[in-house]
Amino acid sequence: MLTRDDIRLPCPHQTENHQQWRASLRKFVSTHVTPFVEQWEEACELPPDLWAKACDVGLLQLGYPEQYGGILQDTDLYHMTIAAEELSACGAGGVYATLLVHGIALPPIVHYGCDQLKNEVIAPVLAGRRHISLAITEPGGGSDVARLSTTAQSRGDHYVVNGSKTFITGGMRADWFTTAVRTGGEGVGGLSLLLINADAEGVSRTALDKKQGWWCSDTATLYFDNVKVPKHQLIGEENGGFLPIVHNFNNERLALSASALEAARVCFEDAWAWANDRNTFGKPLIKHQVIGHKFAEMLRQINATQGYLDSCLWAITQGQCQPSDMALLKVQATQTMEFCAREALQILGGAGFLRGCRAERIYREVRVNAIGGGSEEIMRDLAWRQLMARSGN
């Protein structure tokens, strides 16, 4: 019986250390996640103690400086993509999205925050005691960061923030929000990043719980009504927020790509098992050529996506990766996920129509992956514009 490991292409850049990390995470997922994921999906939330368990296995701390309780030595991007893959194997993308949402909310503080912010925020988040979310998207702007309208007006030793954010992953649980605000004029040159305390006066939030997918991931709309934010909670320079935002987007897209690719492998794995057990017209479903061709095409797209992902990972380590490739990798990965989810459910037939199987959950999550972190249309446009710039046009 073929499994997702059997169809995973060998990566020449992964070592025994990476395989040990995968084995450790797989045990964590099989023990603490997979047996309960359907229950969490129906409850539309993750249990609070999951963060402590993730901390015990080193998942929350991966890639962060040791001085704040992180695990940085002898780790690289391959460890991070393995984490995305193994958490995605449960078939509920909301687990990865919320459990590791600090992976997109914390890096701006690590790289651009002042010492006071770093000392206050990083350690408790990595220990699983506190939570932080990224607040970029607005009701009227979507993926268009340049049009952000939430304002932060300077008032002596603090800013006064007004506006709203939506589709904020982990937003109901968060203690802090890494928030994009407009401190200057129009366009990207007027953007800044602020750390906003969730319990600050004037901050409110409502849950978005009528979602197509990611049921177990809490999603929120945030409202800021004359919220006072101390000046030391500025992340980086005033009107210099676009650079850390873009830096963050590349990491987010890399993680989303690895997660979507593993979801495609899960769809292949579950459909393969069903096709071998299911008998139709006197023989196993897998023996029908039309079904066999579906698996061949799924594997072709999975392998092509893995090749692109591995190439981008290597290029990043060499300082040679183009942002256009990061954008197009996400498109490639989410479209591969969409194709494999569709084909898996077609093979599963009625069994895939019923809630409770991994492929059915993944099918419901196709759109959030194709839109979140930058929609496919925005990604293509970004790649096209960068290609034009590189060619001198």
WOCORHU-V802667 format. One record per residue. D_CENTER is the distance of its C-alpha to the mean C-alpha in Angstrom with 2 decimals. Layout:
D_CENTER + D_CENTER
This chain:
30.11 + 27.17 + 23.90 + 20.48 + 21.78 + 24.89 + 23.18 + 20.90 + 22.54 + 23.74 + 22.10 + 24.91 + 22.81 + 21.76 + 24.38 + 25.65 + 23.64 + 20.38 + 21.88 + 22.90 + 19.42 + 18.25 + 21.29 + 20.66 + 17.13 + 18.53 + 21.27 + 19.06 + 17.07 + 20.39 + 22.15 + 19.98 + 17.35 + 18.63 + 22.05 + 20.80 + 17.72 + 19.98 + 21.64 + 18.49 + 17.52 + 21.05 + 21.11 + 17.90 + 16.90 + 16.13 + 19.21 + 19.60 + 20.80 + 17.60 + 16.54 + 19.93 + 19.68 + 16.38 + 18.27 + 21.21 + 19.51 + 18.10 + 14.41 + 13.90 + 16.21 + 14.99 + 15.38 + 17.10 + 20.87 + 23.31 + 25.31 + 22.75 + 22.30 + 19.58 + 19.79 + 20.00 + 23.11 + 22.92 + 19.12 + 17.32 + 14.29 + 15.30 + 14.93 + 11.28 + 10.65 + 12.98 + 11.06 + 8.02 + 10.97 + 13.07 + 10.94 + 10.23 + 14.01 + 14.86 + 14.07 + 12.20 + 8.48 + 9.03 + 9.97 + 6.90 + 5.15 + 8.48 + 9.96 + 7.85 + 7.16 + 9.99 + 8.16 + 7.87 + 11.03 + 13.31 + 13.65 + 15.74 + 18.06 + 18.36 + 19.27 + 21.04 + 22.08 + 25.68 + 26.87 + 27.44 + 23.85 + 22.64 + 25.23 + 24.52 + 20.75 + 19.21 + 21.26 + 20.97 + 17.17 + 17.13 + 19.84 + 17.95 + 20.75 + 19.08 + 15.77 + 14.20 + 11.91 + 11.34 + 13.84 + 14.11 + 14.52 + 18.09 + 20.06 + 22.07 + 19.86 + 16.61 + 15.11 + 18.41 + 17.85 + 21.52 + 22.74 + 21.33 + 24.23 + 23.54 + 26.35 + 27.20 + 30.93 + 32.56 + 35.17 + 36.75 + 34.66 + 31.76 + 29.76 + 30.01 + 26.81 + 27.04 + 24.60 + 21.63 + 17.87 + 16.16 + 13.04 + 11.99 + 9.47 + 11.61 + 14.34 + 17.15 + 16.86 + 16.26 + 19.29 + 18.26 + 16.45 + 15.67 + 17.21 + 18.13 + 21.80 + 24.74 + 27.44 + 29.29 + 30.23 + 28.48 + 25.79 + 23.32 + 26.19 + 26.41 + 22.92 + 22.33 + 19.83 + 21.13 + 20.22 + 21.46 + 22.57 + 21.65 + 25.25 + 26.89 + 29.62 + 28.60 + 24.94 + 24.31 + 21.51 + 21.45 + 19.19 + 17.88 + 18.63 + 19.85 + 16.74 + 16.72 + 13.80 + 11.42 + 14.79 + 14.22 + 11.49 + 13.61 + 13.29 + 15.94 + 18.17 + 19.60 + 23.15 + 24.85 + 28.64 + 30.51 + 28.23 + 29.75 + 27.47 + 29.35 + 29.41 + 28.22 + 24.79 + 24.35 + 21.59 + 23.23 + 25.98 + 26.97 + 26.16 + 24.12 + 20.64 + 19.55 + 19.33 + 16.86 + 14.73 + 14.84 + 14.32 + 11.10 + 9.95 + 10.83 + 8.79 + 5.53 + 7.10 + 8.21 + 5.36 + 4.55 + 8.31 + 9.02 + 7.43 + 9.34 + 12.25 + 12.67 + 12.69 + 15.41 + 17.25 + 17.27 + 18.81 + 21.33 + 22.19 + 22.88 + 24.74 + 26.76 + 27.84 + 28.93 + 30.76 + 32.71 + 33.77 + 34.51 + 38.00 + 39.01 + 42.36 + 43.67 + 40.96 + 37.35 + 34.83 + 33.53 + 37.07 + 36.90 + 36.33 + 34.31 + 31.75 + 31.87 + 31.08 + 27.89 + 26.71 + 27.90 + 25.93 + 22.71 + 23.27 + 24.13 + 20.88 + 18.85 + 20.99 + 20.84 + 17.05 + 17.20 + 19.95 + 18.06 + 15.07 + 17.72 + 19.66 + 16.97 + 16.27 + 20.04 + 20.54 + 18.20 + 20.32 + 23.37 + 22.39 + 22.88 + 19.57 + 19.89 + 17.29 + 18.50 + 17.41 + 13.80 + 13.96 + 15.92 + 13.91 + 11.01 + 13.94 + 15.46 + 12.63 + 11.96 + 15.75 + 16.38 + 14.29 + 16.28 + 19.50 + 19.22 + 18.34 + 21.34 + 23.62 + 22.79 + 23.70 + 26.75 + 27.86 + 27.28 + 29.27 + 30.09 + 28.22 + 24.94 + 26.01 + 26.17 + 23.32 + 22.50 + 21.53 + 18.19 + 18.71 + 19.54 + 16.38 + 14.33 + 16.71 + 15.99 + 12.25 + 13.06 + 13.34 + 10.21 + 8.38 + 11.38 + 11.43 + 8.20 + 7.56 + 11.16 + 13.24 + 15.01 + 18.13 + 16.93 + 15.54 + 18.96 + 20.81 + 19.17 + 20.08 + 23.53 + 24.27 + 23.45 + 25.59 + 28.33 + 28.19 + 28.45 + 31.42 + 33.14 + 33.04
